[in-house]
Amino acid sequence: MKYVVTDDIAGIYSMDVSYVNLSMKIVHPGGESTFDSEKNDEKDILSSVFGMMKNKSFQIKMTKAGKITEVKNVEALYAGVFEKFPQLTAEQKEQMRSKIMQSYGDKAFKGNLEMLSAVFPDRAVAKGDTWNVKTELEAGMSATLDGVYKLDEITATEFVVSGASMFATKNKDVYTETNGMPIKYNLAGTMNSVIKIDKNTGWIIEGKINQNIKGSMEIKANDKMPEGVTIPMEMTSDMVFTDK
């Protein structure tokens, strides 16, 4: 991703943001599927969509504490994209648009970025001090992260911050419509992070995040699935963010 600061008013940074490239790998029992904006294969529809999402700017506003107060114009990333695939039915286009918005939409982007950026204290701190950060996540489900962060180390060029957060889905008894089916999630887990911050710029040099989440997804009985189903879920993810 590319960030360009366009304004700074009262500690609120306005930025133009664009994707330089996008990729996604899904590992499943039958093997793995990889989608990449750098592929040049018209038959690979999702990779082609990723390619068309490149270099289109949307806007965010970020506080000095790393909180995202506004995300707008994300729809510009997808404008006209799905019309380039006449072989897809209207239902298929809507399903694909919905899946991409869950991962790359404004709400999803806000929460995903804050997992990395909203790590700063709201006051001056010294080595060994801790502070609390709460982040709202919206990426296919509503969840919260309640974290405690600590300034572990100060070097000549970096601040090193660690975080330990508790993850929990919200509204566990509420069904939301996904691909035409009512679904609810009941998940909980942990997120641990180590963040390196440039002392001169305040920008994050590197972030390593580990998540462990368990629980279930329940699909309510509906026309497509008359008996409904409850699916156990367990997710482990290791994420690395760098400024390179």
Backbone torsions as a table, in degrees:
resi	resn	phi	psi	omega
1	MET	NA	152.7	179.2
2	LYS	-121.6	131.6	-179.9
3	TYR	-117.7	130.7	175.7
4	VAL	-126.1	118.1	178.9
5	VAL	-75.5	121.7	-177.7
6	THR	-105.1	-17.6	-179.1
7	ASP	-163.4	157.9	176.7
8	ASP	-145.3	103.5	-178.3
9	ILE	-124.3	118.1	177.3
10	ALA	52.8	40.7	176.6
11	GLY	79.5	9.2	175.4
12	ILE	-107.0	118.3	-178.5
13	TYR	-93.1	125.0	171.8
14	SER	-93.2	135.4	-176.9
15	MET	-137.7	144.0	165.7
16	ASP	-92.3	129.2	-177.2
17	VAL	-123.7	138.9	176.4
18	SER	-145.1	155.8	175.9
19	TYR	-87.1	127.9	174.9
20	VAL	-83.3	-41.5	170.3
21	ASN	-157.4	158.2	-179.0
22	LEU	-135.3	143.0	174.0
23	SER	-151.2	156.7	-179.4
24	MET	-147.3	133.2	175.9
25	LYS	-123.4	129.3	179.1
26	ILE	-116.9	121.3	176.9
27	VAL	-98.8	127.3	-177.7
28	HIS	-139.6	170.6	-174.9
29	PRO	-55.2	-30.4	-179.2
30	GLY	-85.1	0.3	-178.2
31	GLY	136.3	-133.8	178.1
32	GLU	-147.3	152.5	177.5
33	SER	-121.9	133.8	-178.7
34	THR	-123.0	132.7	177.4
35	PHE	-125.0	136.0	-172.0
36	ASP	-148.4	133.8	180.0
37	SER	-64.6	-18.3	-177.7
38	GLU	-88.9	-4.8	175.1
39	LYS	-69.0	150.8	176.2
40	ASN	-124.5	71.4	-175.3
41	ASP	-139.0	105.8	-176.7
42	GLU	-63.3	-23.0	179.9
43	LYS	-75.9	-21.2	177.8
44	ASP	-90.2	91.2	-170.4
45	ILE	-65.7	-44.9	-176.4
46	LEU	-65.9	-40.0	175.9
47	SER	-62.4	-38.1	178.3
48	SER	-65.4	-39.0	176.9
49	VAL	-63.5	-44.3	177.4
50	PHE	-57.3	-42.8	179.7
51	GLY	-60.1	-38.4	-179.6
52	MET	-77.2	-13.6	177.9
53	MET	-84.6	-10.8	-177.7
54	LYS	-68.1	147.9	169.8
55	ASN	59.9	26.3	173.3
56	LYS	-111.0	123.2	-172.6
57	SER	-85.0	140.9	164.0
58	PHE	-128.0	174.3	-169.6
59	GLN	-120.4	144.2	173.3
60	ILE	-134.8	160.0	169.6
61	LYS	-124.8	132.0	-175.4
62	MET	-128.5	135.7	176.0
63	THR	-81.0	169.8	177.6
64	LYS	-65.8	-19.5	177.6
65	ALA	-86.1	0.7	177.5
66	GLY	88.6	5.0	177.4
67	LYS	-78.6	138.4	178.2
68	ILE	-93.0	114.9	-177.2
69	THR	-93.8	-17.5	-178.7
70	GLU	-157.3	138.6	170.9
71	VAL	-132.1	127.6	-179.6
72	LYS	-145.1	160.3	176.9
73	ASN	70.5	18.5	177.8
74	VAL	-62.9	-30.3	-179.1
75	GLU	-60.3	-18.8	178.1
76	ALA	-63.7	-24.7	179.4
77	LEU	-64.0	-30.5	-171.6
78	TYR	-110.2	0.3	-175.2
79	ALA	-56.2	117.5	176.1
80	GLY	75.1	-2.1	-174.2
81	VAL	-61.4	-48.9	-171.8
82	PHE	-75.3	-16.1	176.9
83	GLU	-72.2	-12.1	179.7
84	LYS	-81.1	0.9	-178.7
85	PHE	-123.3	78.5	-177.3
86	PRO	-63.4	-17.6	-179.5
87	GLN	-73.4	-14.3	179.7
88	LEU	-87.1	140.3	174.4
89	THR	-76.3	166.6	178.9
90	ALA	-60.0	-38.1	179.1
91	GLU	-66.2	-41.8	179.0
92	GLN	-64.3	-40.3	178.2
93	LYS	-62.1	-42.7	-178.8
94	GLU	-67.6	-39.5	178.0
95	GLN	-63.3	-42.6	-179.3
96	MET	-68.7	-41.4	178.2
97	ARG	-61.1	-41.6	-179.4
98	SER	-64.1	-43.1	-179.2
99	LYS	-65.1	-41.7	-179.3
100	ILE	-67.9	-39.9	179.0
101	MET	-64.3	-32.4	177.9
102	GLN	-63.1	-36.7	-177.6
103	SER	-92.8	-31.3	-171.9
104	TYR	-127.4	12.5	178.4
105	GLY	-79.8	178.8	-174.6
106	ASP	-64.0	-44.7	-179.8
107	LYS	-67.2	-42.3	179.7
108	ALA	-64.2	-43.2	-179.2
109	PHE	-63.2	-42.4	-179.4
110	LYS	-57.0	-50.5	-178.1
111	GLY	-68.9	-41.7	-178.5
112	ASN	-64.5	-38.8	178.3
113	LEU	-70.2	-40.0	-179.0
114	GLU	-65.4	-26.9	175.5
115	MET	-56.0	-31.1	-179.2
116	LEU	-100.0	-41.5	-170.5
117	SER	-86.1	-31.8	-175.2
118	ALA	-85.9	66.9	-177.8
119	VAL	-123.7	3.0	-173.7
120	PHE	-89.9	147.5	178.3
121	PRO	-75.7	160.1	177.9
122	ASP	-94.5	13.3	-179.6
123	ARG	-154.4	168.8	176.1
124	ALA	-68.9	136.1	-179.9
125	VAL	-130.8	158.3	176.3
126	ALA	-114.2	168.4	178.1
127	LYS	-54.2	129.8	-179.6
128	GLY	95.8	-14.1	178.9
129	ASP	-73.5	154.2	178.0
130	THR	-124.9	161.3	176.3
131	TRP	-154.5	162.6	-176.5
132	ASN	-106.4	144.0	176.7
133	VAL	-138.2	132.6	175.9
134	LYS	-117.1	130.5	-177.6
135	THR	-125.6	136.0	176.2
136	GLU	-96.5	131.8	-179.0
137	LEU	-114.4	138.3	176.9
138	GLU	-139.7	86.1	178.4
139	ALA	-139.0	73.8	-176.5
140	GLY	90.3	-20.9	176.6
141	MET	-153.5	157.4	176.9
142	SER	-93.4	131.3	-178.6
143	ALA	-151.4	166.0	176.5
144	THR	-126.5	150.7	171.6
145	LEU	-119.8	117.7	175.0
146	ASP	-106.8	113.1	-172.5
147	GLY	-122.4	152.3	170.6
148	VAL	-116.4	122.4	-178.4
149	TYR	-111.3	152.7	-175.5
150	LYS	-140.1	136.7	173.7
151	LEU	-81.8	103.0	-173.7
152	ASP	-84.3	-37.0	-169.7
153	GLU	-153.1	147.8	174.0
154	ILE	-128.2	117.8	177.9
155	THR	-108.6	-173.4	-179.9
156	ALA	-65.4	-26.0	-174.2
157	THR	-124.5	-12.7	-170.2
158	GLU	-136.6	153.8	161.1
159	PHE	-104.6	133.6	177.7
160	VAL	-111.9	120.9	-175.1
161	VAL	-120.0	136.4	174.2
162	SER	-114.8	152.7	-179.7
163	GLY	-138.2	144.1	174.0
164	ALA	-129.6	116.4	-173.7
165	SER	-124.7	151.0	174.1
166	MET	-104.4	129.8	-179.8
167	PHE	-103.7	136.2	175.8
168	ALA	-153.1	136.4	175.7
169	THR	-72.2	148.9	177.0
170	LYS	-97.8	162.9	173.8
171	ASN	49.6	53.4	-174.3
172	LYS	-60.7	-22.2	-178.2
173	ASP	-99.7	5.7	-176.7
174	VAL	-103.1	127.8	177.1
175	TYR	-87.9	141.1	173.1
176	THR	-122.8	151.0	-176.4
177	GLU	-80.6	123.1	176.1
178	THR	-135.3	119.4	-177.7
179	ASN	52.5	38.2	176.5
180	GLY	79.4	8.2	-179.3
181	MET	-126.7	139.5	178.1
182	PRO	-77.1	122.7	-175.1
183	ILE	-131.1	140.2	171.7
184	LYS	-131.6	151.8	-176.9
185	TYR	-119.1	144.3	172.6
186	ASN	-134.4	93.2	-173.1
187	LEU	-131.3	148.7	176.0
188	ALA	-151.2	157.3	179.6
189	GLY	173.4	-159.3	-175.1
190	THR	-129.8	156.4	171.9
191	MET	-136.8	122.9	177.8
192	ASN	-116.9	138.9	-174.8
193	SER	-140.7	153.6	171.5
194	VAL	-131.5	121.5	-174.0
195	ILE	-120.2	131.5	174.1
196	LYS	-108.1	127.4	-174.2
197	ILE	-120.1	132.2	178.5
198	ASP	-67.3	125.3	-177.8
199	LYS	-65.4	-31.9	-176.4
200	ASN	-79.6	-42.3	-173.1
201	THR	-101.8	-22.8	-174.7
202	GLY	80.0	-0.8	179.9
203	TRP	-82.5	147.7	-177.9
204	ILE	-76.2	123.0	179.7
205	ILE	-81.9	-42.9	-178.0
206	GLU	-155.0	141.3	175.4
207	GLY	-135.7	130.9	175.2
208	LYS	-120.2	123.7	-175.1
209	ILE	-127.7	131.1	176.1
210	ASN	-119.1	128.6	179.0
211	GLN	-121.2	139.5	172.6
212	ASN	-132.4	116.0	-173.4
213	ILE	-132.5	135.9	178.2
214	LYS	-134.8	158.1	176.8
215	GLY	154.1	-142.7	-177.5
216	SER	-149.1	158.5	172.7
217	MET	-119.8	128.7	-178.9
218	GLU	-115.1	126.0	174.7
219	ILE	-101.6	118.9	-178.6
220	LYS	-70.7	147.5	177.7
221	ALA	-53.1	131.2	-177.5
222	ASN	-152.5	-179.7	-177.1
223	ASP	-60.2	-37.4	-178.5
224	LYS	-77.3	-28.6	-178.1
225	MET	-139.4	81.0	-170.6
226	PRO	-57.1	-31.0	-177.7
227	GLU	-93.2	-10.3	-176.5
228	GLY	67.1	175.0	-179.8
229	VAL	-164.1	148.4	172.6
230	THR	-114.6	124.9	-174.3
231	ILE	-113.8	118.6	175.1
232	PRO	-66.6	143.3	-178.3
233	MET	-131.6	141.5	172.3
234	GLU	-144.4	122.2	-175.7
235	MET	-126.3	129.1	172.9
236	THR	-123.8	127.5	-179.9
237	SER	-136.1	142.2	174.1
238	ASP	-121.5	117.2	-177.5
239	MET	-115.3	140.6	176.2
240	VAL	-127.7	125.4	176.4
241	PHE	-114.2	136.0	174.9
242	THR	-136.1	164.3	177.6
243	ASP	-92.8	11.9	-179.0
244	LYS	-92.9	NA	NA
